[in-house]
Amino acid sequence: MNYASKVVYEGGKPIAAMKLQTMTYAHLREVLKLKSQISCNIPRQVAGAYKMLKEQIIIGKAEWQLLEFRPTSMTLSYKRDFDLNGDTVGITTLNAGRKPYRIMEYDHAKQYFDGSWMYTASKMVRHEDGCYYLHLGIERHIEEPLIEKASKFMGVDVGMNYLAVASTTDKKQAFFEGRRIKDIRNRYKGMRRRLQSKGTLSARRMLNHLSGKEKRLMRDVNHIVSRRIVEFAKKNGVSVIGVENLNGIRDRTKVGKKQRYHHNSWAFRELQSFIEYKAREAGILMEYADASYTSRTCPRCNHISKNNRHGLRFRCEACGYELNADLNAARNIEHRTRDYRYILESQGRLSAAHTDTPQGEIQAQAFRPG
């Protein structure tokens, strides 16, 4: 991968995956003695990495540089680099052909081996314990309902005081506590500060350990909360979940110095992605709404002002309407998602377009017929 990366870097701009494969395949096969499929996977991964770098350059967050890769992960193609047979996975090695490994089964994983899932490109990853794990990629086709037929919507606002607040079209609401997690992360922050002041080798090792532990904590919490949100949506017959489009949220939102650590490191987007795939499994659509002024807009009179927001309370300076600030944002998100559905119905068909939505998603735009 570093060889292919150097080829791209010296070219001065990203190279398409197929072109890069043509440029590097002979060297990977004949000089480095790699297998055929691996020699095809490498250009795709490297080209993808430089494509992401270009996107960061466009928005001013990076500059052209040589990307270096470490031997901690490797992409494997199903049926070419590995296959599955019952409780065994066969993985192609460089020197010993295809070797069988037993799958360590556990109850939660059994659902993915019942024949309803398709296996895709997967990764062999070296974890911090030094062991290698196969991250098995799976997918299955789910019929998505049409937003034009949706009748009940739900807005979800994500934040720090509450991990999430949900509000449905008929004003059913749910709060998902975040203060306890915030307190735990403050303790981690204090421990990091003390370890950084020591600067010893053992302190740096402990810092790495704490970083991994904190990330696992947040990931676990986001899984739990996203599952509860989707269960709440199912219970209340919700057809579409609306969330804020958080692209560039860290650049747009200004916070005080004391809040900067939480704001910049909180896994908002991860929580949204967990809600999305769990919602899809449940047959519920997910839409990304405009995030502008959701916490400053009055849902009763539409008056917008930063004076409407007072910490955890919302009070409209125009009409006097009062509400919890996060619940107010959730209701505005629900309203914008619902408006989008009626705009589509009144103006015509859907058309895929390049937009500012999160990477890998397609946003539908409304166009007048004819």
N, C-alpha and C positions, 0 to 999 in steps of 0.2 A: 504494500500500500504506500509506503514511503517512496518507493521507486516511481510509482504512478503519480504520486503527489508532486514529485520534483518535475516530472514532465509537464504537468499542468502549470505549475508555478513559473517555470522558465518560458512558457508560452505567453504569460502575462495576462491571461484571462481564462475564465472557465471553459472547459471543453466538454462537448456532449458525450454521454456515456459510450455510445457506439463508436464514435470517432476515437475516443481514448482507448477503447478496447483494440481497435485496429492498430493504434500506435504502440501499444504495450504488450499485446498478446504473445508475440514471438519471444520476447525477453522473459516474460513470466514463465512460459512453458519450457523453453530450451535452455535458458541460463539458470533460472531459479528452480527449475524442475517441479513446478507446481502442477496439480491436476487441472484438467481442462475446465471444469465448472468453476473452480476457485479462480482461475485466470479470467473468467468472465465476470465473476462477482466483484472482484477487486476494482476494476474500472468503474462499475456502477456506484459502488460505495464512495469512491474518491470523487467522482464527478458530482455526486449528491452533496458531499461536504463542501465543495467549492461553490456549488449553486447557493447553498445557505450562506456562505461567506459573502457572495455577491449581494444577496438581499440585505445583509447587515451593512455592507459598504454603502448601498443606495440610501439607507436611512441615517448614515453618518455614525454608525456604532462600531465600525471596524475599518481596517485598511488592508490593502492587498498584502498577503503574507504567505509564507510556506507553511502548510499544515502538516504537522507531524503526528503519526499514529503510533500507539503503543500496543504491544502484543497481549491485549486483554480480552479481545472479542473477535469473533470470526463468523461471517454469514454462511449458512448452509442451505442449499436448495433441496426441497423435498423431492424424493425419488432419484435425485442425482447424487447428492452428498450424504443423504441419510434417508432411511425408511423406517416404518413402524410395523411390527408384527406381534400382535398380542401385547404382552407385557415387556417386550424387548425393542430397543431402538438400535439399528445398525448404522454406524457412522464411518464414512470413508476416511482413512488416515493416509498420510503421505507415503509411508513406507511399509505398512502392514495390511494393506487392503482394507476391506470393510470389517470392522470389529463390532461384536454385539455387546450391548450394555443393558442390564435390567433396569426397568423403570420402578422407582420407589413410589408405589401407589398410596394415595391417601383419599379419604372420602370425598373431599371437595373436588378433586380432579377427575373422579370417575365420570362425571357428566360430559367431559370433553372427549371421552373415548367410546361414546354410545352409538357412533356412526352418523350423527347428525351434523358433525363439524368436518370441515375440510382443513387439511394441514398445508401450511404455506412456508415460505422462506423463514428460517429460524436462526437463532444465534447461539454459538458456544461462547460462554462468558466466564472469565475468571473472577471469582468473588474475592472479597478481602480475606477470607479464610484460606486462600491459596488453592481451593478446589475449583474445578470447572463444572459448570451447569449448562444444560441445554435449555434455552428459553424457547419453548415450542410455540410457533405462531399458528393460530387457528382462526378460521372465519366460517360464517355461514350466511346464507341469503335470508333476509327478512323483508317481507313486503312492507314498505313504508306507507302509512295512510296519507291521504291528500290533505294539505292544510286548508283547502277550500271547503272541506267537509267537516272541519273541526268546529266544535260547539263550546267547549270549555277550555280555558287557558289558565296558565299559572306563571307568575313571574317569580324569579329567584334572584335575590340580591346577596352577593357574597361580601364578607367583610371580616373584621378582626374581633369586634366585641361580640358579634354573633357570626359563627362560621357561615351561616346562611339563614335567610328569612324568606319564606314562601307565602304567596298570597294568590288565591284562585279568583276566577271571574265572579263567583258568588260570595267572595270575601271570607272564605275559609283561610285560616292562616296557621303557620307553624314556625317556631323559632328553634334554631339549632345552636346550642351554646358554644361559644368560643373562648370565653374568658379563662376557663380552666387551662386550655391549651396555651393561651397567651402567658399565663403565670408559669407554666412548665418551661416554656421557651425563654422566659426571662431568667430562670435559674440556669439554663444552659448558657445564656449570654454572660452571666456572672462568672461561671466556671471558665469560659473561654478567655475572658478578660484576665483572670488570675493566671491561667496557664501561659497566655501570650506574654505576660510580664516576666515570667521565669525564663523563657527562651531556651530551655534545655532540650536535648534529644527526646527524653522521655515525655516532656511536656508536649512536644510536637506530635508524638505518637498518640498521646491521649486526645489531642485536638482532633486528629483524624478520626479517632474512635467516636468522639462525641458528635462530630459532623454526620457520620453515617447513622448513628443512633437517632439523632434528631430528624433526619430525613425519613427514616423508617417510621418514626412516630407520626409525622405529618401525613405520610402516605397511608398509613393504617387509619388514621382519623378521617381522611378524605374518603376512603372506601366506605367507612361506616356511615358517614353523613350523607354521601351520595346515594347509598342504598336506602336510607330512611327517607330522603327526599322523593325518590322514585316511588317508594311504597306509599307515601302520602299522596302523590299524584294519582296512583292507581286507585287508591281507596276513594278518592273524590271524583273519579271519572274524568280526569284531565286528558285532553287530546294533544295539547302542545305545551311544552315548557319553554318559556322565554328567559334568556339570561343576557347580561350585558356583554357587548363586544369589548374585550379588555385589551385589544391591541394598542400598545403604546401607553397603557394606563400609568406606568411608572414615570413616564415623561410628562404626561398631562397633569397628574395630580401632585400638588405640593403639600408636603406634610412637615411638621416640626422635627427638629433634630432628634428628639427623644423617640419619635414614632418611626423614624426613617428605617431602622433595622427591620422592624416587623413589616412595614409596607413593602420594602424591596425584596424580602425573602419569603413572604407568605405565599403559599402554593395555590393562588387563586385559580390559575388556568388549569392546573392539575385537577382540582375539584370539579371544574366545569367539564373537563374531558371525561371524568368518571361518571358524572351525571348523564352525559350524552350517550355513552355506550350502554349504560344500564337502562336508560329510557328507550333506546332503540330495541333492546331485547324485549322490553315490555310493550312494544308497539306504539310508543309515544314519540312524537316529533320533537326536535329541539331547534329553536331559532335564536339567532343572535341579534339583539336589539341595540339601537344607538344608545350609548352610555351617557350622552351629554345631559348634565343637570338632572339626573334621575332623583337625586337626593335634595334638590333645591326647588323642584317643580311641585306646585300644589295640584293634587289630583282632582280637586273640586272646581277651582277657577282658572287653573293653568298659569297662575302667576309665578314667575321665576325670579328668585333673588337669593343671594348668599345669606341674607339676613333671615331667611326662612328656617335655616338650619341652626340649631343650638345644641351642639353635642349629640346626645342620643334622642333629643326631642325635635320634632318638626312643628313649627307654628307659622302659618301663612300670615305675612304682614298685611296682606290685602283683605282677606276674608275672615281671618282668625281661626281657620281650620287647624286642628291639632292632632298629632299622631306620633307614634314612635318613628324616628327618622329612617331606620332600616326597613320597617314595614312600609313606610311611604314610598321608598325607592322600589320595593318589590311590586307595589301596586302600579307604579308608573311603568315598570318593565312589562307587567302583564297587559296594561292598556296599550302600549306601543306594539306588542306582539299581536294583540287582537286587532288593532288598526291595520296592521300589515296584511292580515288575512282578508279583511274587507276591501282593502285597496286592490288586492289581486282579483277578488271576485268582481269588482266594478270596472277594472281597467283591462282585464284580458288575461292572456296566457303567461306562463313562466318562461324565462329565458336565462340560461346560465351566463354569468358574466364575471370578469375579473373584478374582485372587490377587495375591500380592506378586512375581510373576514379572516379568522384564524386559518393557518396553513392547512391545506388538505381538505378544506370545506368549500362548497359552492353555495353562494347565496343566490336566491331567485329574485329577479327584478320583474316588475310589472310593466307591460307595454300595451298601449291601446291597439285593439285589433285593426288590421289593415294598414 
